[in-house]
Every structure is written in C-alpha cells, then in structure tokens.
Amino acid sequence: MSPLMKKVENAGKRGLVKKRKPYKISGKDFFHDTETLRLLYSKLINNHEPDRIVVIPSVSFGMANVVNNLPKKKGKIIVVEGQFPSNIYPWTSLRDRGYDVEIVTAPEGIRKGEEWNDKIQEAITNETVLLALGHVHWADGTLFDLKRFREKLDRVDGLLIIDGTQSVGALPFDIQEINPDALICAGYKWLMGPYSIGLAYYGERFDDGRPVEENWINRENSDDFSRLVNYEENYRKGALRYEVGEHSNFILVPMMIEAIKQVLKWTPAGIQEYCDQLMAPAISQAAELGFESEERPFRSAHLFGLQLPPSTTPEEAMKAFKQRKVSVSLRGETIRVAPHVYNDEIDVRKFLRSLSQIAGI
C-alpha cells in the first residue's frame, strides 16, 4: 500500500463530516464527483472518452464484469505465472465453462524479462480468447511489452485485459497506444488513494454487456430521482453500466480525486525518472554484494526485484530489514523493492546497510 497523503486524508474527513447533514446532499452530488474523477483519471492514462471510466471497489469486481461478458466461443485464456490472485481466480473459474487456461511460466533466474515476453508472445494463437496480465509483474517488476501483445491479439481477435494496480500512477500508461479491452486498477497503490476503491476502463467490446451487479444508479435516467420508481430496462450507455452500486461514495471518491490530482502533478514519467536516479547507484552496489536484478529495459524503476544470494534465507533477510525499519516485501526468493518520491538518499543508505548485513559484509 502507498502511504496516505495529508490532502487525501483531509478529503476523507470532509466527506465523513458531510454525512452529519444529509439534507445538504443534493441529487447532483451523487454524480458530480464521479464525473470529476473520470476526467482526472482519463487525463492520467490518455483516455479520450471519460465515460469509459467507472468506479469499482476492487480488481476482482472489475474482472468479474469481464468474465460475465466473454464471447460464447470456447478457447484459450493466457495468464502469466505468479500474478496476484485477483487476476488468476476469475480465469481459472472459467474452466467449468470449457475454457482452457494456460499459465506462461517464468524462465529461470532473475534476468528473465526478454525471454518471458517472448514466451507470452508465442503463446498467443488462433485459439486465444484473451490475455490477462499486468504492465509489470507484481512480484519483481518484470516489464511486459503490452503493445507487442496487442498487435498479435488483434490478428487472432483476442482480448487484452490488464491489471494496472502495480503500475498505473507510477509508470506511464497510454490508452491510445496500448488499446486494452479492459484496464482494471485498484486505487490504494500507485494511484495513492484509499483502500476499497478502484477504477476500470472498458473498451468498445463491452459496450453492450451485462454488469455483474444490478443497481439503480447504472440505469438510464437515474439522475432524475423523481422517476426512480419508473423502472428502467436500459442501462446507462457503454461502460457506465459496470459501476459498482453506491459509487457516489462521498468519502472515498473525494480522496481518490485528491490523490490523482497530485499524481498528475508529479507525472508517472517524472516518478520513473526520480526512482531511476535514486536507485540506480544502489542497484549497482547491491549487485556487488551478490543481489542480482533484472536489466533496466525489462523492469520498471518503481518496482523491481533483487535475487537473494544462495547462502541467505528469507527469514534472515527480513530480520535485517526490520532492524533498520526498511520496508520491502519478500516474494519467494526475491526481495521486492518499491521506491517512490517520498523516498530519499537516507532511505537508500539504510537499505544498502541492510543488504550488507544480509551478505555478511
């Protein structure tokens, strides 16, 4: 999780206080902030159609809308090894419906990005219904060539479904360039927002689909409160039908707005540059201590993995980090490092001292 900025926290407090006097909440208030959020997020990912952005409570909810609207044809679903469970379980659940799920395994070693991308590209065939993966791998920051996959998927009429939780907000993502069929993203990581809110983009392939949830606010004319008992058969147009019920959330939505405003000021490109400059010398020093990492073209700057030396146990490594109050994660035999603009050279020195202790130097 990202830390919560004070301006984001204060937005949540204002939203909480707002409920004290519900008679001051108008019908327009149920729509205004979510429209603002759509515009801001669209700017972040270069999306020209804000109504393709919807508020969701979680990645699993966003993926469920995709699962609910897959084409009738059976075929192959491709995922990559070691993805976060919310981007695995939706697809493995489809085995009962006759779909085959192929998991593209990671090559051996820490420097596997190039070969792994090649394996994913080769896995896309005429039988492929969809490819579901992140822009970067959540365990070690391996960077996936989404544009390359998109081009081949277009040739076989396959869908590209992306979990952007590990990257959107810290790594540039361009809807126009990558053209995903769905981009699902939790808000509590690189978007710097609160827990239990996320954002999803759904492309044209889902314009006439059926949402997993039947709620009042996703129907046509839902903004006219006087007519809500005139039950409406039609959903709101396009992607808006997929929003979660109560998406007007007067606490979480304002928090998400403030978070994305700040991310837009930093810019994902600026965050990448800062993290690269901050961590590049440390990565070189880590290699001298026996902690290998992926080469830069095949990993992100904001999330990357360091391979533990063979003589070191994960328990020993985490103990050393804990002693110096260095916050990293362990994914198998890989140390996951996630720097951001709130880190500085003092943090890096503490990190390197921890690595020295682990290496016994």
C-alpha angles and dihedrals in degrees: 000000000000119000114258115251116228093241089054092048091050091051089056092050091052090051091050092051090049090069090063088077107032091168086073092059109095130199090255090058089068089066110024101078095042089053089052090049091052091054094048095047091046089056090051094054098031094247114164096197111060092185087070089070119085135179115246132176097225146354091257090058091050092049091048089063088056093048090049091057106040118137116270093242117099120231146118128324115199124207132162128244119268098015119157109277094246087067094046109042095057089058100040087052087066094066088089088059093056101264121136115225116209118193112203104215124220118251117245120273135031096278098065104119099105095046093043092054089050091051092052091049091051091049092062107095139153087278093060116117096175146345116220120191144118129264086243128018111257095223103050110001096251106174116230123209099233095171091056091050091047092057093054094042089056089058092055098035093246129153125242111214116183131194101207097181094108096049120014108106095026101045122048112256122183120194091195093054101040099030099199121189089223134006113192119188136175114219102219099078126046094355085065093225137129128282123270098035131090142157131239133194117204121191131213094282088073099044095108099035133122119249122229090235128054107210135157099241095059094060126093115272092017089138089070101079092185090066102045092111089056088086113223121217095195126079122223110275123280120332096355089084089070099063119119119253114266089022088152086080103170093207108039099037095057089047091052090049093055091046095053092045088060094044088053089054092051093039121210090253090054091049091052091050093048094048092046093052092044097048106031095086090044092052090053091050090046090055090054088055091052100264107126124198138189118274114264100252089060101044137052125245096229097052126028142145134238118202114231115238112256093249094055127088122214089238092057091048096051091046091057092049092048092052091059094038092244111157114216134134132236119223108181106302093341128096107219111213120192114182124180140173091283089065122086142178092282089060090048092053091052089049092052092047088054091052090049090053092049091050090049095242 
